[in-house]
Every structure is written in C-alpha cells, then in structure tokens.
Amino acid sequence: MKEAVLLADRVIVMSANLGVIKKEFHIQLVRPRQPENIDVAYLVSDIMRELKGRVGQLVNDELETEWINEKNNILSNSNRNMGIGI
C-alpha cells in the first residue's frame, strides 16, 4: 500500500461487487514523496482501514463465529507455548 501512495495520484478500493468502486483516495502530496513522510503513513493507514473493514466483513460472512473467537483466543493468549520444539 505504501508503494501505491508513493507512486500514484489516486488509489481506488473496489467493492466485493464486480466493477463497483467502494472508495477513491486522491493522493495530493508533493513529489518526490518520501516513504518516511508522516502524511504517507496517514494515507496508508486510511486505505488499509478501508480494506480491513471489508475483509473482516467477508471473513465473518464466510466463517463460523465460533472459529473466529477460538482463533482470536489462541492468538491473544501469550501463555501458550506455540512453536516450542519446532
């Protein structure tokens, strides 16, 4: 996503419906754009938030709620010895 913000004049987030634009981001930062610029980070964050919202909705639609809760408990529990002996 950072590369898109650095190079493009606009970034388009597509909907799950074919050919439907969900949101368009106009990149109006001066060139040359630097990767460490805070404005680049803010734009990347906004675009990723838009994408994550849609991905989360799709996951909830496709997977059972129990599985998602179970997965979150495993990932958030730091007391488990995952990966030991690998």
Phi, psi and omega in degrees: 000323180299319179298321178297316180293323180291326188256332190265162172265342175205151177235131182246126175262122182270150176281168175293335175286130184304130174076010181254126179277126179275314181203145178242130178251121175269124181265108184244038178271148180292151178257151357285141180272137181254135182302331183272002179293132183295328179293326175296316180298319179296317179295316178301317179298315179298316181293316180296323178298319178297317179292316182296324178300317180289318180296317178300320178296318179295319179297315179298324179290325186270328187251158178286146180299323180301317182297317181297316179297317179298315180298315181297322178295319179296314184290329184272350182272108182278355181277349181281144180264061182286133177091356180291133178087005179275000000 
